[in-house]
Amino acid sequence: MEIRRRGLAKRTEDTYVGWYKRFVKFHGMRHPDMLGSRDVEYFLSYLAMEREVAASTQGQALNALVFLFDKVLGKPLEGINAVRAKKPRKLPVVLSKEEVKGLLGEIPEGVPRSLIGLLYGCGLRVTEGLRLRVKDLDFSNGVVWVRDGKGGKDRCVALPARLREALQRQVARARIFHEEDEAEGGSRVYVEKALDVKYGGKPSRSWEWYWVFPTLKRALDPRDGELKRHHLLEGAVSQWLTAAVRRAGIAKKVSAHTLRHSYATHLLQNGTDLRTIQEALGHSSVKTTEVYTHVLHAMAGKAKSPLDEL
């Protein structure tokens, strides 16, 4: 499969295949080789006008179909002029520092608190936290390396001093899993196939490439059918957060990304400049990061209500 040959993530593969199926079903189960740019336009317009999907969802569908026609079928799309989904401006949900403290206090100690503390303490996307390798935690220099983040970019952020001991214990726990895997026929984790081939299969078997947050059991990798140790799944993080939010009595819709929004806003409150926050979050443009200034101004009461002056 072309997606696997190019080493794209399993998550990307699942998403693209899902859009291919919807596209084919929309056009009466006709093979994509019989379809073209106009058919893609109809489908994208349908998503915007009939399904009323978000602009990001429509863009995801377009990316999948561009890959299908260009890389798989060898028929690059031209002149796509579909109705665009509306892209409303939404401000992020942000927790106060007191709410974050209360939330973390309700997270069970051990793996849950270490991982969720890391998401807030470093402003990581949930997938970035889950995919951390042992080599990405640089205790000597006090930094966390985020490899191949959104857009394929690398970055590093400061490792929270309060998490140092907990993360060292987590690495020691992961070491036990690694040794168990070695004793049961050899440790294997997923790494990009080209990298593994280049170094004779060593990365996928090495300790430094092992997951910081491994699963309890090994499972077959659907890409090659081999038994491997995988990292924890997003569903576990969602369950921990949902239960903690309820116990903490927080009346807000909180997800793992809310912690990232809160991290950025709290850095602004502490006087960190916007450019530094942009780099820490891995944003391509400072325009994306500027959204947190709107939240901060409201929280700081810069635009005070005239009611308070009466």
Salt bridges, closest charged atoms under 4 A:
GLU2 OE2 - ARG5 NH2 2.69
GLU2 OE2 - ARG6 NE 2.66
GLU13 OE2 - ARG4 NH2 2.94
ASP14 OD1 - LYS10 NZ 2.79
GLU41 OE1 - ARG38 NE 3.97
ASP70 OD2 - LYS71 NZ 3.65
GLU99 OE1 - LYS252 NZ 2.87
GLU106 OE1 - ARG247 NE 3.40
GLU109 OE2 - ARG113 NH1 3.82
GLU128 OE2 - ARG125 NH1 2.65
GLU128 OE1 - ARG155 NH2 2.80
ASP136 OD1 - LYS135 NZ 3.33
ASP136 OD1 - ARG147 NE 3.98
ASP154 OD2 - ARG147 NH1 3.46
GLU179 OE2 - ARG175 NE 3.80
ASP181 OD1 - ARG218 NE 3.71
ASP181 OD1 - ARG229 NH2 2.61
GLU184 OE1 - ARG218 NH2 3.09
ASP196 OD2 - ARG188 NH2 3.95
ASP221 OD1 - ARG223 NE 3.02
ASP221 OD2 - LYS228 NZ 3.03
ASP224 OD2 - LYS228 NZ 2.83
GLU226 OE1 - ARG188 NH1 2.28
GLU234 OE2 - ARG11 NH1 2.78
GLU279 OE2 - ARG275 NE 3.46
